[in-house]
């Protein structure tokens, strides 16, 4: 009876190959260490005689958060690489900084700094707006008092 490799494992191998092609990971051995297995066990996955474990998927997604698209692994989305989770405030984390090419890492960090500065400015504008609304409400209340008493 032949072994039937599941779609998640097949996509996991696609992600591994893409990480190698983009030189984000240098070798099968390095990748195996990242996901918490041996090179020999991961070789069985590549050959199609073993499925990937939940723990290995979790390790991949943790180490490459913001780089590997979890939807791709589950068969419901694309692209497989170059993904930013909209619910995560930062693409660059200590866990994945070593796996992003240095030229892309610099661009990501600069972009993140600029976005954080813009968010700070927007937050300041919101506070100012809220203060203006309070002042307006106070002036309206004062005018109402004067018109009812005057």
N, C-alpha and C positions, 0 to 999 in steps of 0.2 A: 504494500500500500504506500503510495507516494505522500510526502509531506505537503500540506497545503498552507502556504504562507499567507497571513492575513494582509489586508490592504494597508493597515496602519504600519505594519512592519515594512511593506514595500515603499511606502512614502517616507518612512524613517531612513531607509537606505538612500532614497532620492535626496533627502536633506543632507545626509552625510556626504554624498558625491558632490553636491553643490558647494558645501563648505570646503571640501578639498579643492574643487575647481577654482573657487574664489580665494584660495590660500588663507582662509580664516582658520582652518585646521591643517596642520602639516602632514599628519599621518594617521593611519588606521589605529595605531597604538595610542597616539595622543587622544584621539576621539574616544577610544574604548575607556581610557582612564577618566575622561571627562564625564562619561555616562555611568561610571562605576562598575565596569566589567573588565574582563581580560581581553586581550587582542584575539586569543584563540576562540573565545565564546562569540565575540562580535563577528569574527570571520565566518562562523556558522550561520549567523544572521544574513551576512552578505551573500553567502552561497545559497541561501534559501532553504536551509534545513532546520532553522530555529526561528521562533518569533521573538520580538523585542518584549521586554517586561514593562509594566506600568512604572516601576521605579526608574528604569532607564529613560522612559519618555519624560518623566518628571524632572530628571537630572538635565536632560537636553533643554527642556523649556526654561528651567531655572538658570542654567549657565548662559543660554543664548536668548534671554528675555529681550524682546524688542528686535531681535534679529530673525528668529525662526517663527513662522506663523503657525500657532497651534491649530487653527482651523484647517490648514493644509494637511496636517498630520491626520486629522479626523476625517478627511475626505470631503470637507464641506467648503473649502475656500482656497484661494490663491492670492498672492504668490507664496512660494514656499520660503523665500528669503527676502529680506528688505522690508520687514513688516514692523509697524509701530502700534503697540497696543494703546488705544485711545484712553484707557482707564489707568495707564501708568504715567506718572508725571515725568519720568525720565527714560529716555532710550538707553542712555549709558549708565550702567551700574558697575559696581566693583566686580560683580560676578561675571559680566560679559565684556568688560573693557579690554581684556587681553585678547579677545577673539574678534574684535572689529579691526580691520586694517587701519594703520595709523593715520593715513590721509583722511579716511572717512571719519575716524574718531575725532580728529581736530575739528572737522566741519560740524559734526554732531554736537560737540561741546560748545562751539561758538554759537550755533543755532539755539541750543538750549539756553545759554546765557542771555541771548537777545530776547527769546520768548519769555524768560523769567522776568527780565526788565520790563517788557511790555505788560505782562500780567501785573507787576507791581504798580505801574503807571495807571492801569485800569482800576486796580483796587483803590488807589488814591483818588481817582476821579469819582468812584462810587461813593466813597466817604464824603467827599466834597458835595456831591449831588444830594446825599442824604441830609447833610447839614443845611443846604439851601432849601430843601423841602421843609425842614423843621422851622427855619426862619420864615418862610412863606406862610406856613400854618400859624405861626405866632403873630405875624402882621395881620393876617385875616381875622384872627380871634380878637386882636386889639381893635381893629376897625369895626367889627360887629358890636363890641362893647360900647364904642363911642357913638355908633348910630342908634343903639337902643337906649342909651342914657342921655344923649344930647339932643 
